[in-house]
Amino acid sequence: MNENIMRFSNSAVYNNRMKCANDKVRTGKIPLTAIRSNISWIPTVFNPQKNVIFLDLSKVKALHKEDTKNLNCLLTCFIAKQFMVQGMKQEDIGIISALTDDRKNVDTALKVQFDWL
């Protein structure tokens, strides 16, 4: 597991006993070219110097809770698709969600839209 992904759980739960499998995994970066956009968050998400991306959607205002769930799902699918357009393989894209229902919605949408494995 990449060191930036495991950093929090390693210190909070495992007393820093977790170790990365190897240096390639520990320091891996997202293999993309930089993308320019007028949308402020796009260059951050598709930054080839990043090795993990966390999106905080808590400030996104929606009229109903269901709208927020749909927005989370749509944004996640959009980002996954852009990674694939840039040449990433499905098996190299990991999506983590704190909420099981959100994860299930994303899994379903990816399977339907992109024949996701």
DSSP file (Angstrom, degrees, kcal/mol; ACC not computed):
  #  RESIDUE AA STRUCTURE BP1 BP2  ACC     N-H-->O    O-->H-N    N-H-->O    O-->H-N    TCO  KAPPA ALPHA  PHI   PSI    X-CA   Y-CA   Z-CA
    1    1 A M              0   0    0      0, 0.0    20,-0.1     0, 0.0    21,-0.1   0.000 360.0 360.0 360.0 141.3    0.0    0.0    0.0
    2    2 A N    >>  -     0   0    0      1,-0.1     4,-2.0    49,-0.1     3,-0.6  -0.329 360.0-124.2 -61.1 140.6    1.2    3.5   -0.8
    3    3 A E  H 3> S+     0   0    0     23,-1.3     4,-1.1     1,-0.2    -1,-0.1   0.828 108.8  53.7 -61.0 -33.8    2.7    5.3    2.2
    4    4 A N  H 34 S+     0   0    0     22,-0.4     4,-0.4     1,-0.2    -1,-0.2   0.823 109.2  49.0 -72.0 -29.1    0.3    8.3    1.9
    5    5 A I  H <4 S+     0   0    0     -3,-0.6     4,-0.4     1,-0.2     3,-0.3   0.896 118.2  38.3 -73.5 -40.4   -2.8    6.0    1.9
    6    6 A M  H  X S+     0   0    0     -4,-2.0     4,-2.7     1,-0.2     5,-0.3   0.557  89.7  94.7 -89.9  -6.5   -1.7    4.1    4.9
    7    7 A R  H  X S+     0   0    0     -4,-1.1     4,-2.0    -5,-0.2     5,-0.2   0.906  87.6  42.8 -54.5 -50.3   -0.2    6.9    7.0
    8    8 A F  H  > S+     0   0    0     -4,-0.4     4,-3.1    -3,-0.3     5,-0.3   0.965 118.3  42.2 -64.5 -53.3   -3.3    7.7    9.0
    9    9 A S  H  >>S+     0   0    0     -4,-0.4     4,-2.4     1,-0.2     5,-1.6   0.863 112.0  56.9 -64.2 -33.2   -4.4    4.2    9.8
   10   10 A N  H  <5S+     0   0    0     -4,-2.7     6,-3.1     3,-0.2     7,-0.4   0.917 116.1  34.5 -63.2 -43.4   -0.8    3.1   10.5
   11   11 A S  H  <5S+     0   0    0     -4,-2.0     4,-0.3    -5,-0.3    -2,-0.2   0.880 123.9  42.9 -80.0 -37.4   -0.4    5.8   13.2
   12   12 A A  H  <5S+     0   0    0     -4,-3.1    -3,-0.2    -5,-0.2    -2,-0.2   0.839 133.7  10.8 -78.5 -33.2   -3.9    5.8   14.6
   13   13 A V  T  <5S+     0   0    0     -4,-2.4    -3,-0.2    -5,-0.3    -2,-0.1   0.777 128.5  42.3-115.9 -40.3   -4.6    2.0   14.7
   14   14 A Y  S > <S-     0   0    0     -5,-1.6     3,-1.5    -4,-0.2    -3,-0.2   0.291  92.8-122.5-103.3   9.8   -1.4    0.0   14.0
   15   15 A N  T 3  S-     0   0    0     -4,-0.3    -4,-0.2     1,-0.3    -5,-0.1   0.865  71.6 -62.3  51.7  40.3    1.2    2.0   16.1
   16   16 A N  T 3  S+     0   0    0     -6,-3.1    -1,-0.3    -7,-0.1    -5,-0.1   0.754 106.4 125.0  59.3  29.5    3.3    2.5   13.0
   17   17 A R    <   +     0   0    0     -3,-1.5     2,-0.1    -7,-0.4    -2,-0.1   0.649  41.5 100.2 -89.7 -17.4    3.9   -1.2   12.5
   18   18 A M        -     0   0    0     -8,-0.2     2,-0.3   -12,-0.1    -8,-0.0  -0.446  55.3-166.6 -70.9 142.6    2.6   -1.4    8.9
   19   19 A K        -     0   0    0     -2,-0.1     2,-0.1    -9,-0.0    -2,-0.1  -0.948  23.2-109.2-128.4 149.5    5.2   -1.4    6.2
   20   20 A C        -     0   0    0     -2,-0.3   -18,-0.1     1,-0.1     3,-0.1  -0.484  27.1-122.9 -75.2 149.1    5.0   -0.8    2.5
   21   21 A A  S    S-     0   0    0      1,-0.2     2,-0.3    -2,-0.1    -1,-0.1   0.899  81.6 -28.1 -60.9 -43.6    5.5   -3.8    0.2
   22   22 A N     >  -     0   0    0    -21,-0.1     4,-2.8     1,-0.1    -1,-0.2  -0.957  69.2 -89.5-163.0 173.3    8.4   -2.2   -1.7
   23   23 A D  H  > S+     0   0    0     -2,-0.3     4,-2.3     1,-0.2     5,-0.1   0.840 121.0  57.6 -64.8 -33.5    9.7    1.2   -2.8
   24   24 A K  H  > S+     0   0    0      2,-0.2     4,-0.6     1,-0.2    -1,-0.2   0.927 114.1  38.4 -62.8 -44.0    7.7    1.2   -6.0
   25   25 A V  H >4 S+     0   0    0      2,-0.2     3,-0.6     1,-0.2    -2,-0.2   0.913 115.2  54.4 -70.4 -43.6    4.5    0.7   -4.1
   26   26 A R  H 3< S+     0   0    0     -4,-2.8   -23,-1.3     1,-0.2   -22,-0.4   0.870 122.8  24.7 -60.2 -40.3    5.5    3.1   -1.3
   27   27 A T  H 3< S+     0   0    0     -4,-2.3    -1,-0.2    -5,-0.2    -2,-0.2   0.271  86.7 144.6-112.3  10.3    6.4    6.0   -3.6
   28   28 A G    <<  -     0   0    0     -4,-0.6     2,-0.3    -3,-0.6    -3,-0.1  -0.119  31.5-156.0 -55.6 145.6    4.2    5.3   -6.6
   29   29 A K        -     0   0    0     22,-0.0    22,-0.3     3,-0.0    20,-0.1  -0.805  30.7 -91.7-118.1 161.3    2.7    8.2   -8.5
   30   30 A I        -     0   0    0     20,-2.8     2,-2.2    17,-0.3    20,-0.1  -0.630  39.5-132.2 -73.5 121.2   -0.4    8.5  -10.7
   31   31 A P        +     0   0    0      0, 0.0     2,-0.3     0, 0.0    -1,-0.1  -0.435  61.9 118.3 -81.2  73.1    0.9    7.9  -14.2
   32   32 A L        -     0   0    0     -2,-2.2     2,-0.3    16,-0.1    55,-0.1  -0.857  63.4-117.6-128.9 162.8   -0.8   10.8  -16.0
   33   33 A T        -     0   0    0     -2,-0.3     2,-0.0     1,-0.1    53,-0.0  -0.746  50.5 -89.3 -92.9 153.8    0.1   13.8  -17.9
   34   34 A A        -     0   0    0     -2,-0.3     2,-0.5    13,-0.1    13,-0.1  -0.348  41.1-148.6 -63.7 141.1   -0.9   17.1  -16.3
   35   35 A I        -     0   0    0     11,-0.5     2,-0.3     8,-0.2    11,-0.2  -0.947   3.2-149.5-115.0 131.1   -4.4   18.3  -17.4
   36   36 A R        +     0   0    0     -2,-0.5     2,-0.3     6,-0.0     3,-0.0  -0.775  26.7 158.3 -98.5 146.0   -5.3   22.0  -17.7
   37   37 A S        -     0   0    0     -2,-0.3    -2,-0.0     2,-0.1     0, 0.0  -0.988  50.4-128.5-160.9 154.7   -8.8   23.1  -17.0
   38   38 A N  S    S+     0   0    0     -2,-0.3     2,-0.6     4,-0.1    -1,-0.1   0.578  89.6  93.3 -80.4 -11.5  -10.8   26.2  -16.1
   39   39 A I  S >  S-     0   0    0      1,-0.1     3,-1.3     2,-0.0    -2,-0.1  -0.763  79.1-139.8 -85.5 120.4  -12.4   24.1  -13.3
   40   40 A S  T 3  S+     0   0    0     -2,-0.6     4,-0.4     1,-0.3    -1,-0.1   0.760  94.0  46.4 -57.8 -33.8  -10.3   24.8  -10.3
   41   41 A W  T 3> S+     0   0    0      1,-0.2     4,-2.1     2,-0.1    -1,-0.3   0.656  92.3  80.2 -87.1 -14.8  -10.2   21.2   -8.9
   42   42 A I  H <> S+     0   0    0     -3,-1.3     4,-2.4     1,-0.2    -1,-0.2   0.933  91.4  48.3 -61.5 -50.0   -9.4   19.4  -12.1
   43   43 A P  H  4 S+     0   0    0      0, 0.0    -1,-0.2     0, 0.0    -8,-0.2   0.853 111.4  52.7 -61.2 -31.0   -5.6   20.1  -12.2
   44   44 A T  H >4 S+     0   0    0     -4,-0.4     3,-1.0     1,-0.2    -2,-0.2   0.930 111.3  45.1 -66.8 -45.4   -5.4   19.0   -8.5
   45   45 A V  H 3< S+     0   0    0     -4,-2.1    -1,-0.2     1,-0.3    -3,-0.1   0.888 118.3  42.5 -66.2 -40.1   -7.1   15.7   -9.2
   46   46 A F  T 3< S+     0   0    0     -4,-2.4   -11,-0.5    -5,-0.2    -1,-0.3  -0.123  79.1 137.6-102.5  37.3   -5.1   14.9  -12.3
   47   47 A N    X   -     0   0    0     -3,-1.0     3,-2.0   -13,-0.1   -17,-0.3  -0.742  46.8-150.8 -83.8 116.4   -1.7   16.0  -11.0
   48   48 A P  T 3  S+     0   0    0      0, 0.0    -1,-0.1     0, 0.0   -16,-0.1   0.628  93.1  64.3 -66.9 -10.4    0.9   13.5  -12.0
   49   49 A Q  T 3  S+     0   0    0    -20,-0.1     2,-0.2   -18,-0.1    -3,-0.0   0.546  85.5  92.9 -86.6  -7.1    3.0   14.3   -8.9
   50   50 A K    <   -     0   0    0     -3,-2.0   -20,-2.8   -20,-0.1     3,-0.1  -0.580  50.2-172.9 -85.5 147.7    0.3   12.9   -6.6
   51   51 A N  S    S+     0   0    0      1,-0.4     2,-0.3   -22,-0.3    -1,-0.1   0.434  77.8  20.8-115.9  -4.4    0.2    9.4   -5.4
   52   52 A V        -     0   0    0    -48,-0.1     2,-0.5   -22,-0.1    -1,-0.4  -0.955  67.3-153.1-157.2 146.2   -3.2    9.5   -3.7
   53   53 A I        -     0   0    0     -2,-0.3     2,-0.5    -3,-0.1    -8,-0.1  -0.985   7.4-173.4-127.0 127.5   -6.1   11.9   -4.2
   54   54 A F        -     0   0    0     -2,-0.5     2,-0.5     2,-0.0    -2,-0.0  -0.984   8.2-161.1-117.9 127.7   -8.7   12.7   -1.5
   55   55 A L        -     0   0    0     -2,-0.5     2,-0.8   -10,-0.0    -2,-0.0  -0.939   4.9-156.2-110.2 124.4  -11.7   14.8   -2.5
   56   56 A D        +     0   0    0     -2,-0.5     3,-0.4     1,-0.1    -2,-0.0  -0.869  17.8 171.4 -98.7 107.3  -13.7   16.5    0.3
   57   57 A L    >   +     0   0    0     -2,-0.8     3,-1.6     1,-0.2    -1,-0.1   0.240  46.0 108.6 -98.3  12.6  -17.2   17.0   -1.1
   58   58 A S  T 3  S+     0   0    0      1,-0.3    -1,-0.2     3,-0.0    -2,-0.0   0.742  76.9  53.2 -64.8 -22.1  -18.6   18.2    2.2
   59   59 A K  T 3  S+     0   0    0     -3,-0.4     2,-0.5     2,-0.1    -1,-0.3   0.518  80.4 109.9 -90.8  -4.5  -18.9   21.8    1.0
   60   60 A V    <   -     0   0    0     -3,-1.6     2,-0.5     1,-0.1    -3,-0.0  -0.584  65.3-141.2 -72.4 123.6  -20.8   20.8   -2.1
   61   61 A K        +     0   0    0     -2,-0.5     2,-0.3     7,-0.0    -2,-0.1  -0.748  25.0 174.7 -92.9 129.6  -24.3   22.1   -1.6
   62   62 A A        -     0   0    0     -2,-0.5     3,-0.1     1,-0.1     6,-0.0  -0.939  37.1-128.4-128.7 153.6  -27.2   20.0   -2.8
   63   63 A L  S    S+     0   0    0     -2,-0.3     2,-0.3     1,-0.1    -1,-0.1   0.854  93.6  17.9 -69.8 -33.7  -30.9   20.5   -2.4
   64   64 A H  S  > S-     0   0    0      1,-0.1     4,-1.4    -3,-0.0     3,-0.5  -0.935  78.5-114.2-136.6 157.4  -31.4   17.0   -1.0
   65   65 A K  H  > S+     0   0    0     -2,-0.3     4,-1.9     1,-0.2     3,-0.2   0.884 116.9  58.2 -57.8 -39.2  -29.3   14.3    0.6
   66   66 A E  H  > S+     0   0    0      1,-0.2     4,-2.4     2,-0.2    -1,-0.2   0.860 100.8  56.3 -61.5 -35.8  -30.0   12.1   -2.4
   67   67 A D  H  > S+     0   0    0     -3,-0.5     4,-2.5     1,-0.2    -1,-0.2   0.901 105.5  51.3 -62.5 -40.1  -28.6   14.7   -4.7
   68   68 A T  H  X S+     0   0    0     -4,-1.4     4,-2.7     2,-0.2    -2,-0.2   0.912 108.9  50.4 -63.7 -42.9  -25.3   14.7   -2.8
   69   69 A K  H  X S+     0   0    0     -4,-1.9     4,-2.2     1,-0.2    -2,-0.2   0.926 112.3  47.2 -60.6 -44.3  -25.1   10.9   -3.1
   70   70 A N  H  X S+     0   0    0     -4,-2.4     4,-2.9     1,-0.2    -2,-0.2   0.896 111.2  51.5 -64.1 -39.5  -25.7   11.1   -6.9
   71   71 A L  H  X S+     0   0    0     -4,-2.5     4,-2.8     2,-0.2     5,-0.3   0.927 108.8  50.5 -63.3 -45.2  -23.1   13.9   -7.2
   72   72 A N  H  X S+     0   0    0     -4,-2.7     4,-2.3     1,-0.2    -2,-0.2   0.932 113.7  45.9 -55.7 -47.1  -20.5   11.8   -5.3
   73   73 A C  H  X S+     0   0    0     -4,-2.2     4,-2.5     2,-0.2    -2,-0.2   0.926 113.3  48.3 -64.2 -47.2  -21.2    8.9   -7.6
   74   74 A L  H  X S+     0   0    0     -4,-2.9     4,-2.5     1,-0.2    -2,-0.2   0.915 113.3  47.1 -62.2 -44.2  -21.1   11.0  -10.8
   75   75 A L  H  X S+     0   0    0     -4,-2.8     4,-2.6     2,-0.2    -1,-0.2   0.909 112.2  50.0 -65.1 -41.6  -17.8   12.7   -9.8
   76   76 A T  H  X S+     0   0    0     -4,-2.3     4,-2.5    -5,-0.3    -2,-0.2   0.924 113.0  46.2 -63.3 -44.1  -16.2    9.4   -8.9
   77   77 A C  H  X S+     0   0    0     -4,-2.5     4,-2.5     2,-0.2    -2,-0.2   0.898 111.9  52.0 -64.8 -40.7  -17.2    7.8  -12.2
   78   78 A F  H  X S+     0   0    0     -4,-2.5     4,-2.3    -5,-0.2    -2,-0.2   0.933 111.9  45.7 -60.1 -46.7  -16.1   10.9  -14.1
   79   79 A I  H  X S+     0   0    0     -4,-2.6     4,-2.2     2,-0.2    -2,-0.2   0.916 112.3  50.3 -65.4 -43.8  -12.6   10.8  -12.5
   80   80 A A  H  X S+     0   0    0     -4,-2.5     4,-2.0     1,-0.2    -1,-0.2   0.918 111.0  49.9 -60.2 -43.1  -12.3    7.1  -13.0
   81   81 A K  H  X S+     0   0    0     -4,-2.5     4,-2.6     1,-0.2    -1,-0.2   0.910 108.9  51.7 -62.8 -42.3  -13.2    7.5  -16.7
   82   82 A Q  H  X S+     0   0    0     -4,-2.3     4,-1.9     1,-0.2    -1,-0.2   0.879 107.1  53.4 -64.1 -37.0  -10.6   10.3  -17.1
   83   83 A F  H  <>S+     0   0    0     -4,-2.2     5,-2.5     2,-0.2    -1,-0.2   0.920 111.1  46.5 -60.8 -42.4   -7.9    8.1  -15.6
   84   84 A M  H ><5S+     0   0    0     -4,-2.0     3,-1.6     1,-0.2    -2,-0.2   0.894 108.9  54.1 -68.5 -39.4   -8.8    5.4  -18.1
   85   85 A V  H 3<5S+     0   0    0     -4,-2.6    -1,-0.2     1,-0.3    -2,-0.2   0.859 105.6  55.0 -60.0 -35.0   -8.8    7.9  -21.0
   86   86 A Q  T 3<5S-     0   0    0     -4,-1.9    -1,-0.3    -5,-0.2    -2,-0.2   0.485 131.7 -94.6 -78.0  -3.3   -5.3    8.9  -19.9
   87   87 A G  T < 5S+     0   0    0     -3,-1.6    -3,-0.2     1,-0.3     2,-0.2   0.456  75.9 141.9 108.5   1.0   -4.2    5.3  -20.2
   88   88 A M      < -     0   0    0     -5,-2.5    -1,-0.3    -6,-0.2     2,-0.2  -0.493  48.5-124.0 -74.4 146.9   -4.6    3.9  -16.7
   89   89 A K    >   -     0   0    0     -2,-0.2     3,-1.7     1,-0.1     4,-0.3  -0.612  18.2-119.0 -86.0 150.2   -5.9    0.3  -16.4
   90   90 A Q  G >  S+     0   0    0      1,-0.3     3,-1.9    -2,-0.2    -1,-0.1   0.894 113.8  58.2 -53.3 -42.5   -9.0   -0.4  -14.3
   91   91 A E  G 3  S+     0   0    0      1,-0.3    -1,-0.3     3,-0.0    -3,-0.0   0.626 101.6  56.4 -69.4 -10.6   -7.0   -2.7  -12.0
   92   92 A D  G <  S+     0   0    0     -3,-1.7     2,-0.6     2,-0.0    -1,-0.3   0.406  90.9  85.5 -96.9   1.0   -4.7    0.2  -11.2
   93   93 A I    <   -     0   0    0     -3,-1.9     2,-0.5    -4,-0.3   -13,-0.0  -0.909  58.9-170.7-107.0 121.3   -7.5    2.5  -10.0
   94   94 A G        -     0   0    0     -2,-0.6     2,-0.5     2,-0.0    -3,-0.0  -0.936   3.6-165.4-112.9 133.1   -8.6    2.1   -6.4
   95   95 A I        -     0   0    0     -2,-0.5     2,-0.4     2,-0.0    -2,-0.0  -0.973   5.7-172.8-120.7 123.1  -11.7    3.9   -5.0
   96   96 A I        -     0   0    0     -2,-0.5     2,-0.4     2,-0.0     3,-0.0  -0.942   3.1-178.8-116.7 134.6  -12.2    4.1   -1.3
   97   97 A S        -     0   0    0     -2,-0.4     6,-0.1     1,-0.1    -2,-0.0  -0.995  27.9-144.5-133.2 140.5  -15.4    5.4    0.3
   98   98 A A  S    S+     0   0    0     -2,-0.4     2,-0.5     1,-0.1    -1,-0.1   0.760  88.5  65.0 -71.5 -23.9  -16.2    5.9    4.0
   99   99 A L  S  > S-     0   0    0      1,-0.1     4,-2.1    -3,-0.0     5,-0.2  -0.884  71.1-149.7-108.7 127.6  -19.8    4.9    3.4
  100  100 A T  H  > S+     0   0    0     -2,-0.5     4,-2.5     1,-0.2     5,-0.2   0.887  99.1  53.5 -59.6 -42.5  -20.8    1.4    2.2
  101  101 A D  H  > S+     0   0    0      1,-0.2     4,-2.4     2,-0.2    -1,-0.2   0.901 108.5  49.6 -62.2 -40.7  -23.9    2.7    0.3
  102  102 A D  H  > S+     0   0    0      2,-0.2     4,-2.4     1,-0.2    -1,-0.2   0.923 111.0  50.1 -62.7 -42.8  -21.7    5.2   -1.6
  103  103 A R  H  X S+     0   0    0     -4,-2.1     4,-2.8     1,-0.2    -2,-0.2   0.913 110.6  49.2 -62.0 -43.2  -19.3    2.5   -2.5
  104  104 A K  H  X S+     0   0    0     -4,-2.5     4,-2.5     2,-0.2    -1,-0.2   0.910 111.0  50.3 -63.2 -42.2  -22.1    0.2   -3.7
  105  105 A N  H  X S+     0   0    0     -4,-2.4     4,-2.4     2,-0.2    -2,-0.2   0.905 112.6  46.6 -63.0 -42.0  -23.6    3.1   -5.8
  106  106 A V  H  X S+     0   0    0     -4,-2.4     4,-2.7     2,-0.2     5,-0.2   0.929 111.3  51.3 -66.5 -45.1  -20.2    3.8   -7.4
  107  107 A D  H  X S+     0   0    0     -4,-2.8     4,-2.2     1,-0.2    -2,-0.2   0.932 112.6  46.4 -56.3 -47.3  -19.5    0.1   -8.1
  108  108 A T  H  X S+     0   0    0     -4,-2.5     4,-2.3     1,-0.2    -1,-0.2   0.929 113.2  48.3 -62.3 -46.6  -22.9   -0.3   -9.8
  109  109 A A  H  X S+     0   0    0     -4,-2.4     4,-3.0     1,-0.2     5,-0.3   0.898 111.9  49.2 -63.2 -41.0  -22.5    2.9  -11.9
  110  110 A L  H  X S+     0   0    0     -4,-2.7     4,-2.3     1,-0.2     6,-1.5   0.890 110.7  50.3 -66.7 -38.4  -19.0    1.9  -13.0
  111  111 A K  H  X S+     0   0    0     -4,-2.2     4,-1.0    -5,-0.2    -2,-0.2   0.916 116.7  41.2 -64.1 -42.1  -20.2   -1.6  -14.0
  112  112 A V  H  < S+     0   0    0     -4,-2.3    -2,-0.2    -5,-0.2    -1,-0.2   0.938 123.3  36.4 -71.6 -47.8  -23.0   -0.2  -16.0
  113  113 A Q  H  < S+     0   0    0     -4,-3.0    -3,-0.2    -5,-0.2    -2,-0.2   0.855 135.0  16.4 -77.0 -36.4  -21.2    2.8  -17.6
  114  114 A F  H  < S-     0   0    0     -4,-2.3    -3,-0.2    -5,-0.3    -1,-0.2   0.236  96.3-111.7-127.4  13.2  -17.7    1.3  -18.2
  115  115 A D     <  -     0   0    0     -4,-1.0    -4,-0.2    -5,-0.2    -3,-0.1   0.907  51.2-167.6  53.4  42.0  -18.1   -2.5  -17.9
  116  116 A W              0   0    0     -6,-1.5    -1,-0.2     1,-0.1    -2,-0.0  -0.316 360.0 360.0 -64.1 141.0  -16.0   -2.2  -14.8
  117  117 A L              0   0    0     -3,-0.1    -1,-0.1    -7,-0.0    -6,-0.1   0.469 360.0 360.0 -74.6 360.0  -14.7   -5.4  -13.4
